[in-house]
């Protein structure tokens, strides 16, 4: 029988232009291949295990541990549910505005996942950050910004720099646009205009990267759908609508093709103890 810790639930809270806190709950073990990290994050594991596989690292964290994930990292993410339970973690996602205020601009950006063994001070900073993000009072926004900034400073003390790579990353720029409104149509003309280039130039640059607008938009929608399933209680048909699918069945088919799990498997434990996502052969949309 599936068991959850008391008080465990899915939710997402946003402190605009500062940070996001997600309580992630996944009922079945999942392996998510070719996963792109869109924004720098700290994942604090509560139950189950998290593993990050990339070209340069193999990082694993259990209950009480944390993992830093840098922006732009393409990796395989494995969330392993505990026996008769679930995978549960807290995710803290940092905004570019916060990073620009507190990160050391001259420091070399961290480019691989890093495991963190939080000490008491780091855990206290995480808890203060959680409470700050949950506080919607506009009068304390400056204080909350400093509270979240402490996390950035603590990460730097561990040798982790959140400043993004200064080189242009076209795919991340496109993904940022699509994330704003994943359910709308995104013709090439709209995206090229937003990026200040012609459609021909955009398509040529993406071709050199081995990808296309279609691939990038589809992947952003599936990645955002996964997040909504893990960190909200929205019904599956509503999740489908949020990312641009009017048909829940078509959405489910696309989701399974991408991740090897059905949307329902994220919410309800699968019959098998171990479920691994199928290899989704596509262009390397994150390679830029």
N, C-alpha and C positions, 0 to 999 in steps of 0.2 A: 504494500500500500504506500502511496506517495505521501511524504510528510514534509511539512514546511515549518521553519522556526516561527515561534510566536511573533507577530508583528511584521513578518516578511510580506512585502507586497511590491507590485510594480508601480512606479510613478516616475515622472520627469518634471523637474522644476528648473525654471530659467531665471537668471538674474541678467537682464538685457545688457549686452556689450561687456559683460564681465565673465560669467561662467554658467555652466549647466551642470546639474546634479541628476543622475539617473540611478534609480534603484532597479537593477537588472535581475530578472528571474527567468530562468530557462529550465523547463521541465525535463528535456531530453538532451543527452550529450550530442553535440554537433561539431563538425569540422567545416569551417568556412574558408574555402581556398580563394586565392587571389583577392584578398580583402585589403582595401586601401584605407588607411587612417587619414581622415579628412582634417581633423583638428587634434592638437596635442592633448593627451589625456592621461590621467592617473586612474588605474583600476584597482580598487581595494577588494580583495576576494573575501567573502564571508563564508561560503560553503561550496564544496566541490573544488575543482582545480581549473586553472587557466594556463594554456600553453601558447606561446607565440613562436612560430617558425618562419625565418626569413633567410635570405642569402648569407647574412652575416652573423646570425645568432639563433639560439634555441633556448628560450626562457620559459620557465615554469614557475607558477605560484600557487600555493595552497592557502587554506584559511588563515587570515591574519597577515598574509603577505600582500604586496602591491606590485604593480608593473607600470612603468612609464612607457607610453606609446607616442613616438614622435610623428608630427605631421608629415604626410607623404610616404610613410612606410608601407610597402606592399608585402603582405605576409599571409600565412595560414593561421587562423585563430581557432583554437580548440577549447571549447567550454565543456568540461566534463562534469556531469551531474553526479552528486554523491549517491551512494547506494541507498535505495528507497527514499531518495530525496530529490534535490534539484541543485542546479548551479545558481549561486546568488552572489552578486557583487555590487559595489557602489562605484559609479564612474563619475569623475570630475573632469569636465571638458573646458578648456581655457580659451577665452576669446583673444583675437589678435590685439585688441585695444589693451587688455590687461597685460599681455606679454610685452607689448611695446613700453609700458610704464615700468615694469619690474625686472625684465630680463636684461642681461648684459649684452648689449648689441654687438660688442666686439668679440664675444666668446664664440668659439666654434660650435655650430649647431649639433645637437645630439641626433644621430641618424638611425640608431637601432633601439630595439626594446631593451629595457633595463629592469631587472628585478630589484625591488626595494624591501628591506626588512624594517618596517617602521618602528622607530623608538617612541617613547611616551610623548615627546614633544611633537613628533610628526602626526601621531594619532590624535592628539589634542587639536592640532591645526586642521586636520580633516574634519573633526567634529564641529569646530567653529565655522568652517567653510560650509558644512551641510546646513547648519542653523542659519547662517547668513543668507544663503541662497533661498531658503524657505521663507525668510522675512521679506514681505512685500512692501514694507514701509519706505516711502520715497525719501523721508528725512534722514535715513541712515545709510544712504547709498554710498557716500564717501567712506564711511567706516567699513562697510561690507567690501568695498574695493580693496582696502588695505588688508582686510582679513584674508581675502583670496590671494592678494599679492604675497602674503607670507608664505603660502604654499610654493609660489614660484621661486622665492628666495631660498626656501628650504631645499627645493630640488637642485638649485644651483650649488648649494653647499655640498650636495652629494655628487657634484660633477655633471649634473644634467642641465643642459641649456635648452630652453624652449624656443629660442629665436629661430624662425624658419630659414631655410637655405635661401640666400639672396638671389640665386639664379631663378629666372622665370620658369614657372612650372605651369604650362598651358592647361594641362588636364585638371590640375587643382583649381585653376581659375574658373574653368567651365563648370566643374563640380560645385563650386561655391555658388555660382549663378543658379544652377538647377535646384540646389538644396533649398533656396529661398521659396520656390513654388514648384515642388516636384510633380504636382498633379496637372499643371498646365501644359499646353503645347509649346515646344521649343524648336521653332524652325531655325535653320542655319542663319537666315538673315538677322534674326533677333540676337542670336549669340554673337555673331561676327560684329554687329553694330556695337554691342555692349563692350566688346574687347577692342574696338577701334581698328578693325582690319577688314579686308574684303572677304567674302565667302570663299573665293578661290584660294586666297592665302591661308585661311583657316583650314580648309580641307587639305591643302598641301602640307601644312605643318603637322596635322594629325596623322596623315599618311606616313610621314617620316618617323613618327612615333609608333607606328604600327597599330593605330586605332582609328576610330571614327566617332562622330557625334552620336550616332545611334547606339554604339557600344557604351559610351560614357553615360548618356542619359539613362539607359536601361539599368546600368549598374548602380547609379545613384539611387534610382527608385527602389531597387531591391535592397540596397544597403539601408536606406531609410525605413523600408518596410520591416526589416529585421529589427531595427531599433524600436520601432513602435510596438512590435509584438513582444519584445523583451522588457520594455520599460514603460508601457502604458497598459491600461485595461480596455482599450478600444476594441470593439468587436472586429473580427477578421474582415467582414465585408466593408467596414468603415476604413480599416487600414488600406484595403485595396483602393478605395476611392481617394484617399489622401495622397496616394502615389500615382494616381492617374489611370486606374483600372476600374471600369464600370462593371465588369464581369468578375465576380469573386472566383469563379472556376478557372478563368484564364489567368488571373493573378496567382492562384495556387499552383497552377501548372508551371508558370514562369518561375515562381519562388523555388519550387522543388528542383527545377532544372538548374537553377543557380546555386542552391545550397544543399541539395540532397535530402532535405527535410521538408515536410509540409508545414504550412503556417500553424496548423493545429499541433504539430509536434513540439513547437516552441512553448505552447501553453500547457499541453498535457503530455505526460511521460509516454514515450514510445514503448512498444512491446519489448524490443530488444534493449539490452543493457547498454550496448555501444552502437551508436549510429554515426556513420561518417558520410559527409557530403560527397556527392559525385564530383568528379573532375569536370569543371565547366570550361570547355575549351573555347576561349575567346581571345580577341586581341588584348594585348597587355595595356588596358586603358590607364593604368596607373604608372606606366613606365616613364612618363615625362617628368 
